[in-house]
Amino acid sequence: MDLNLLTAGMIWMTWLLAAIVIFAIRARSNAVRILALDAMTLVLVAVLVLFAASREEAYFMDAALALALVSFVSTVAASRWLAAGRVL
């Protein structure tokens, strides 16, 4: 891929991450904060994938996959705790 395109994508994702952080700070309810944190990890996964593509190194893809799995489990656990007061 073109390095300029990957750089533009990484810059866009960084701005998007900053906007989501501001949104998470200003959120009024805990449910919105949980969704904002999930969106932040999704953007971080995208940044890791773009970084892996620009460096042509596969271990960043492994880190992105691990982060996505941890993000999914933590989002489900936080949502269940918020809804029912317990995780299991």
Legacy VTK file of the C-alpha trace (Angstrom):
# vtk DataFile Version 3.0
C-alpha trace
ASCII
DATASET POLYDATA
POINTS 88 float
0.000 0.000 0.000
0.963 3.586 -0.431
2.736 4.950 2.644
1.024 8.349 2.303
-2.391 6.697 2.403
-1.468 4.751 5.530
-0.125 7.894 7.173
-3.321 9.780 6.353
-5.350 6.934 7.835
-3.286 6.966 11.021
-3.677 10.736 11.360
-7.446 10.410 10.845
-7.671 7.663 13.453
-5.675 9.775 15.924
-8.092 12.689 15.521
-11.000 10.295 15.873
-9.469 8.872 19.041
-9.112 12.365 20.499
-12.759 13.134 19.710
-13.913 9.911 21.364
-11.837 10.660 24.479
-13.502 14.068 24.771
-16.892 12.418 24.238
-16.168 9.853 26.963
-15.148 12.562 29.420
-18.266 14.624 28.745
-20.698 11.677 28.785
-23.371 11.851 31.445
-24.267 8.189 31.891
-22.142 5.148 32.551
-23.641 3.282 29.595
-22.426 5.965 27.195
-18.984 5.850 28.815
-18.831 2.086 28.296
-19.694 2.510 24.626
-17.135 5.309 24.249
-14.413 3.149 25.785
-15.346 0.339 23.414
-15.133 2.752 20.486
-11.715 3.937 21.710
-10.364 0.418 21.722
-11.823 -0.163 18.265
-9.937 2.880 16.982
-6.764 1.695 18.734
-7.126 -1.663 16.991
-7.439 0.154 13.662
-4.307 2.202 14.441
-2.393 -0.981 15.252
-3.528 -2.581 11.994
-2.479 0.479 9.988
0.844 0.558 11.809
1.376 -3.130 11.047
0.646 -2.491 7.386
3.015 0.463 7.212
5.873 -1.394 8.938
5.066 -4.741 7.280
5.442 -6.511 10.628
2.909 -9.117 11.684
3.260 -8.924 15.455
1.298 -5.677 15.579
-1.611 -7.645 14.119
-1.306 -10.070 17.030
-1.459 -7.160 19.463
-4.520 -5.781 17.644
-6.264 -9.144 17.862
-5.487 -9.495 21.573
-6.707 -5.948 22.249
-9.936 -6.614 20.341
-10.598 -9.780 22.351
-9.925 -8.088 25.688
-12.076 -5.151 24.635
-14.999 -7.407 23.765
-14.854 -9.298 27.047
-14.505 -6.129 29.114
-17.393 -4.427 27.313
-19.666 -7.405 27.890
-18.634 -7.620 31.557
-19.103 -3.890 32.170
-22.490 -3.902 30.428
-23.703 -6.885 32.431
-22.500 -5.281 35.652
-24.265 -2.038 34.782
-27.509 -3.810 33.864
-27.740 -6.472 36.553
-25.232 -5.490 39.205
-23.250 -8.682 38.665
-20.996 -10.062 35.947
-21.731 -13.802 35.978
LINES 1 89
88 0 1 2 3 4 5 6 7 8 9 10 11 12 13 14 15 16 17 18 19 20 21 22 23 24 25 26 27 28 29 30 31 32 33 34 35 36 37 38 39 40 41 42 43 44 45 46 47 48 49 50 51 52 53 54 55 56 57 58 59 60 61 62 63 64 65 66 67 68 69 70 71 72 73 74 75 76 77 78 79 80 81 82 83 84 85 86 87
